[in-house]
Amino acid sequence: MKIVLMGVAGCGKSSVGVALAQALALPYRDGDDLHPAANIVKMSRGEPLTDTDRWPWLELVGQALRAPGIVGCSALKRVYRELIDRQAGGGVVFVHLSGSRTVIETRMRARTGHFMPPALLDSQFATLEVPAAHERAVVVDIDQPMEMVVAEIILKLGELRQATGGSPPDPEDI
């Protein structure tokens, strides 16, 4: 499986990624670690990234998924998701970690040591294109305990696999 945990900053990509990776016995990579230094400096100053800033980063995210695994990456626009899927060689499933602005802002304000300031949350929501029905994606509400988020992701991945003609997941694979 090639999975991108996507959503706006503060939705829990890193935390969910670690938990999901353990549940599925897949490697997890935080997409933040793939950002060029210039992107991190820009976001640290409170400046939103442009598409031009994002393209090289998104290519690296896709390349990280050439083998099975999970990557946490905002993947806010459909065109970003398409690039990631192409770079990965196809077959990427996007898991949109969805939550209200209030829930996400509360989480962002509680975390420490991250370069993304809460001031950029509005630009993240403004950029977000929720995955469309034709995309290989599932949506999971983050306003629930972590174990429920992970269980819902696993359930929805199995449902997506069945809906797209794949065999249901083997319980040993989960």
Residue frames as qw, qx, qy, qz and C-alpha x, y, z in Angstrom:
[[0.000, 0.886, 0.463, 0.000, 0.00, 0.00, 0.00],
 [0.347, 0.175, -0.002, 0.921, 1.05, 3.55, -0.78],
 [0.222, -0.800, -0.557, 0.034, -0.77, 5.99, 1.49],
 [0.198, 0.332, -0.127, 0.913, -0.64, 9.76, 1.87],
 [0.237, -0.673, -0.602, 0.359, -2.15, 11.16, 5.05],
 [0.217, 0.379, 0.233, 0.869, -3.32, 14.56, 3.86],
 [0.245, -0.837, -0.490, -0.007, -4.96, 17.65, 5.29],
 [0.049, 0.901, -0.103, 0.418, -4.25, 21.10, 6.59],
 [0.313, 0.384, -0.634, 0.594, -1.48, 21.79, 9.08],
 [0.283, -0.247, 0.573, -0.728, -2.36, 20.58, 12.55],
 [0.801, -0.041, -0.213, -0.557, -4.79, 17.84, 11.48],
 [0.761, -0.398, 0.484, -0.168, -2.59, 15.12, 12.96],
 [0.782, 0.511, -0.342, -0.107, -0.73, 13.73, 9.98],
 [0.244, 0.544, -0.745, 0.298, 2.39, 12.92, 12.01],
 [0.446, -0.232, 0.691, -0.519, 0.62, 11.42, 15.02],
 [0.866, 0.241, 0.204, -0.387, -1.81, 9.41, 12.91],
 [0.634, 0.595, -0.487, -0.076, 1.03, 8.39, 10.58],
 [0.010, 0.453, -0.836, 0.309, 3.05, 6.84, 13.39],
 [0.592, -0.017, 0.635, -0.495, 0.00, 4.99, 14.78],
 [0.827, 0.431, 0.016, -0.360, -1.22, 3.82, 11.35],
 [0.449, 0.603, -0.659, -0.004, 2.27, 2.67, 10.34],
 [0.213, -0.303, 0.860, -0.352, 2.44, 0.53, 13.45],
 [0.711, 0.186, 0.472, -0.487, -1.04, -0.93, 12.83],
 [0.809, 0.544, -0.031, -0.221, -0.28, -1.73, 9.17],
 [0.772, -0.320, 0.385, 0.391, 3.40, -2.64, 9.64],
 [0.578, 0.682, 0.190, 0.407, 4.41, -0.09, 7.01],
 [0.484, -0.124, -0.129, 0.857, 7.15, 2.54, 7.17],
 [0.021, 0.928, 0.365, -0.064, 6.08, 6.11, 7.88],
 [0.483, 0.087, 0.067, 0.868, 7.81, 9.23, 6.59],
 [0.014, -0.797, -0.353, 0.490, 6.89, 12.75, 7.67],
 [0.523, 0.676, 0.314, 0.413, 6.59, 14.91, 4.56],
 [0.170, -0.983, 0.059, 0.028, 7.81, 17.90, 6.57],
 [0.653, -0.500, 0.426, 0.377, 11.25, 16.26, 6.57],
 [0.634, 0.308, 0.515, 0.487, 11.30, 16.46, 2.77],
 [0.152, 0.970, 0.188, -0.030, 10.75, 20.23, 2.58],
 [0.579, 0.442, -0.125, 0.674, 13.66, 22.24, 1.22],
 [0.407, -0.333, -0.403, 0.749, 15.19, 24.51, 3.87],
 [0.017, -0.099, -0.165, -0.981, 13.89, 27.60, 2.04],
 [0.459, -0.461, -0.581, -0.489, 10.30, 26.37, 2.44],
 [0.581, -0.492, -0.561, 0.325, 10.72, 25.90, 6.19],
 [0.285, -0.164, -0.144, 0.933, 12.25, 29.37, 6.55],
 [0.189, -0.259, -0.374, -0.870, 9.39, 30.90, 4.58],
 [0.559, -0.519, -0.591, -0.262, 6.67, 29.16, 6.62],
 [0.548, -0.361, -0.471, 0.589, 8.49, 29.99, 9.87],
 [0.107, -0.036, -0.010, 0.994, 8.19, 33.67, 8.90],
 [0.348, 0.478, 0.577, -0.563, 4.44, 33.18, 8.53],
 [0.352, 0.467, -0.392, -0.710, 4.49, 33.26, 4.73],
 [0.860, 0.197, 0.411, -0.228, 2.37, 30.69, 2.88],
 [0.431, -0.207, 0.712, 0.514, 4.08, 28.60, 0.24],
 [0.527, 0.504, -0.204, -0.653, 3.31, 29.15, -3.43],
 [0.955, 0.249, 0.117, -0.107, 2.83, 26.38, -5.97],
 [0.544, 0.697, -0.418, 0.207, 6.35, 27.09, -7.21],
 [0.235, -0.592, 0.667, -0.386, 7.66, 26.47, -3.67],
 [0.788, -0.130, 0.476, -0.369, 5.71, 23.23, -3.39],
 [0.833, 0.439, -0.249, -0.227, 6.50, 21.43, -6.69],
 [0.404, 0.498, -0.741, 0.198, 10.00, 20.15, -5.77],
 [0.342, -0.255, 0.721, -0.546, 8.74, 19.06, -2.35],
 [0.820, 0.165, 0.232, -0.497, 5.74, 17.22, -3.81],
 [0.716, 0.477, -0.500, -0.103, 8.00, 15.39, -6.25],
 [0.130, 0.407, -0.823, 0.376, 10.07, 14.15, -3.30],
 [0.603, -0.064, 0.529, -0.594, 6.92, 13.04, -1.49],
 [0.870, 0.328, -0.082, -0.360, 5.86, 11.01, -4.52],
 [0.542, 0.513, -0.657, 0.103, 9.33, 9.53, -4.92],
 [0.218, -0.351, 0.764, -0.496, 9.25, 8.45, -1.26],
 [0.739, 0.101, 0.453, -0.487, 6.19, 6.34, -2.14],
 [0.544, 0.443, -0.620, -0.351, 7.75, 4.34, -4.95],
 [0.343, 0.007, -0.923, 0.173, 7.80, 1.53, -2.39],
 [0.483, -0.629, -0.571, -0.214, 4.91, 0.72, -0.04],
 [0.364, -0.140, -0.467, 0.793, 4.62, 3.07, 2.89],
 [0.118, -0.869, -0.480, 0.031, 2.86, 6.04, 4.44],
 [0.363, 0.140, -0.046, 0.920, 3.79, 9.70, 4.03],
 [0.064, -0.777, -0.480, 0.402, 2.23, 12.64, 5.83],
 [0.252, 0.029, 0.334, 0.908, 1.78, 15.48, 3.33],
 [0.284, 0.406, 0.312, -0.810, -0.79, 18.26, 3.15],
 [0.176, 0.185, 0.831, 0.494, -1.55, 17.48, -0.54],
 [0.203, 0.449, 0.422, -0.761, -4.09, 20.30, -0.43],
 [0.497, 0.501, -0.179, -0.685, -4.86, 20.55, -4.16],
 [0.917, 0.256, 0.279, -0.129, -5.98, 17.89, -6.61],
 [0.614, 0.725, -0.296, 0.102, -3.08, 18.77, -8.93],
 [0.168, -0.662, 0.686, -0.250, -0.66, 18.14, -6.03],
 [0.769, -0.113, 0.583, -0.237, -2.20, 14.70, -5.44],
 [0.846, 0.528, 0.039, -0.067, -1.94, 13.90, -9.14],
 [0.324, 0.771, -0.522, 0.169, 1.77, 14.82, -9.15],
 [0.441, -0.475, 0.708, -0.280, 2.44, 12.70, -6.04],
 [0.877, 0.145, 0.413, -0.200, 0.64, 9.73, -7.61],
 [0.720, 0.670, -0.180, 0.022, 2.61, 10.07, -10.88],
 [0.095, 0.735, -0.628, 0.237, 5.94, 10.35, -9.06],
 [0.578, -0.314, 0.688, -0.306, 5.05, 7.28, -6.97],
 [0.092, 0.148, -0.910, -0.377, 4.24, 5.22, -10.07],
 [0.570, -0.245, -0.442, -0.648, 0.49, 5.17, -9.35],
 [0.639, -0.283, -0.715, 0.019, -1.67, 3.44, -6.80],
 [0.141, 0.094, -0.511, 0.843, -1.47, 6.07, -4.05],
 [0.324, -0.680, -0.642, -0.139, -4.45, 6.28, -1.70],
 [0.060, 0.395, -0.227, 0.888, -5.07, 9.63, -0.04],
 [0.405, -0.557, -0.695, 0.207, -6.51, 9.67, 3.48],
 [0.011, -0.608, -0.026, -0.794, -7.94, 13.12, 4.19],
 [0.368, -0.350, -0.660, 0.553, -7.73, 13.84, 7.91],
 [0.089, -0.587, -0.342, -0.728, -10.64, 16.22, 8.17],
 [0.347, -0.494, -0.607, 0.516, -11.56, 18.46, 11.06],
 [0.009, 0.943, 0.320, 0.094, -13.15, 21.76, 11.88],
 [0.331, 0.692, -0.220, 0.603, -11.06, 24.90, 11.95],
 [0.502, -0.723, 0.219, -0.421, -11.69, 25.18, 15.71],
 [0.956, -0.256, 0.125, 0.066, -10.42, 21.66, 16.45],
 [0.797, 0.351, -0.030, 0.490, -7.35, 22.10, 14.27],
 [0.106, 0.778, -0.200, 0.585, -6.46, 25.55, 15.56],
 [0.693, -0.645, 0.203, -0.252, -6.71, 24.28, 19.15],
 [0.959, -0.064, 0.110, 0.252, -4.33, 21.45, 18.29],
 [0.581, 0.587, -0.078, 0.558, -1.91, 23.79, 16.52],
 [0.175, -0.817, 0.213, -0.506, -1.78, 26.17, 19.49],
 [0.827, -0.509, 0.203, -0.125, -1.06, 23.25, 21.85],
 [0.928, 0.137, 0.015, 0.345, 1.92, 21.88, 19.92],
 [0.267, -0.883, 0.266, 0.278, 5.44, 23.13, 20.41],
 [0.453, -0.456, 0.625, 0.442, 8.53, 23.20, 18.27],
 [0.584, 0.449, 0.619, 0.271, 6.83, 23.14, 14.87],
 [0.269, -0.119, 0.260, 0.920, 7.72, 25.62, 12.13],
 [0.084, -0.475, -0.619, -0.621, 4.14, 26.10, 10.90],
 [0.058, 0.065, 0.457, -0.885, 2.45, 28.92, 12.83],
 [0.226, 0.536, 0.777, -0.242, -1.32, 28.96, 13.47],
 [0.182, 0.641, -0.020, -0.746, -1.44, 32.23, 11.49],
 [0.155, 0.299, -0.723, -0.604, -1.11, 30.19, 8.28],
 [0.321, 0.234, 0.899, -0.185, -4.15, 28.04, 9.00],
 [0.467, 0.654, 0.253, -0.538, -6.50, 30.30, 7.01],
 [0.321, 0.608, -0.551, -0.472, -4.27, 29.99, 3.93],
 [0.116, -0.128, 0.983, 0.055, -4.27, 26.19, 4.35],
 [0.394, 0.451, 0.731, -0.328, -8.08, 26.01, 4.46],
 [0.402, 0.716, -0.044, -0.569, -8.34, 28.45, 1.53],
 [0.195, 0.513, -0.749, -0.372, -6.04, 26.24, -0.56],
 [0.373, -0.031, 0.915, -0.153, -7.64, 22.91, 0.42],
 [0.617, 0.147, -0.428, -0.643, -9.53, 21.10, -2.34],
 [0.685, -0.161, 0.621, -0.345, -11.35, 18.25, -0.62],
 [0.142, -0.152, 0.903, 0.375, -10.81, 15.03, -2.59],
 [0.609, 0.170, -0.199, -0.749, -13.54, 14.46, -5.16],
 [0.877, -0.014, 0.356, -0.323, -15.54, 11.25, -5.49],
 [0.862, 0.481, -0.161, -0.003, -13.48, 10.11, -8.49],
 [0.152, 0.712, -0.631, 0.268, -10.18, 10.36, -6.58],
 [0.765, -0.091, -0.616, 0.161, -8.65, 7.35, -4.81],
 [0.047, 0.358, -0.455, 0.814, -9.30, 8.85, -1.40],
 [0.473, -0.565, -0.675, 0.020, -11.12, 8.42, 1.89],
 [0.105, -0.629, 0.162, -0.753, -12.10, 11.03, 4.46],
 [0.602, -0.344, -0.659, 0.291, -11.77, 10.49, 8.20],
 [0.287, -0.868, -0.066, -0.400, -12.98, 12.83, 10.96],
 [0.494, 0.312, -0.577, 0.571, -10.11, 13.61, 13.36],
 [0.341, -0.460, 0.309, -0.759, -12.32, 14.74, 16.24],
 [0.934, -0.253, -0.118, -0.222, -12.23, 11.33, 17.94],
 [0.640, -0.608, 0.457, 0.113, -9.67, 9.30, 19.91],
 [0.109, 0.621, -0.692, -0.352, -6.55, 8.24, 17.98],
 [0.306, -0.054, 0.949, 0.047, -7.40, 4.53, 18.10],
 [0.511, 0.592, 0.553, -0.288, -10.78, 5.32, 16.52],
 [0.319, 0.792, -0.275, -0.441, -9.15, 7.42, 13.79],
 [0.039, -0.436, 0.864, 0.249, -6.77, 4.57, 12.94],
 [0.410, 0.211, 0.879, -0.122, -9.57, 1.97, 13.04],
 [0.495, 0.715, 0.292, -0.398, -11.73, 4.11, 10.73],
 [0.214, 0.703, -0.534, -0.419, -8.86, 4.56, 8.28],
 [0.184, -0.204, 0.953, 0.129, -8.27, 0.81, 8.14],
 [0.465, 0.447, 0.718, -0.261, -11.98, 0.14, 7.66],
 [0.437, 0.793, 0.057, -0.422, -12.28, 2.74, 4.88],
 [0.055, 0.579, -0.724, -0.370, -9.13, 1.49, 3.14],
 [0.313, 0.056, 0.948, 0.024, -10.70, -1.96, 3.05],
 [0.459, 0.651, 0.505, -0.333, -13.96, -0.57, 1.68],
 [0.279, 0.785, -0.296, -0.468, -12.07, 1.40, -0.98],
 [0.129, -0.360, 0.885, 0.266, -10.14, -1.69, -1.96],
 [0.396, 0.326, 0.854, -0.082, -13.38, -3.66, -2.40],
 [0.388, 0.772, 0.275, -0.422, -15.09, -0.82, -4.30],
 [0.243, 0.759, -0.444, -0.409, -12.22, -0.56, -6.77],
 [0.884, 0.305, -0.295, -0.195, -12.19, -4.27, -7.55],
 [0.226, 0.492, -0.783, 0.306, -9.36, -5.28, -5.26],
 [0.640, -0.288, -0.712, 0.026, -9.75, -8.13, -2.87],
 [0.492, -0.832, -0.057, -0.248, -10.69, -7.26, 0.70],
 [0.101, 0.698, -0.629, 0.328, -7.71, -6.74, 2.97],
 [0.751, -0.109, -0.634, 0.149, -6.44, -9.81, 4.75],
 [0.551, -0.823, -0.076, -0.116, -6.69, -9.27, 8.53],
 [0.808, -0.301, 0.069, 0.501, -3.00, -10.20, 8.75],
 [0.451, 0.453, 0.172, 0.749, -2.23, -7.28, 6.44],
 [0.206, -0.791, -0.132, -0.560, -3.87, -4.91, 8.91]]
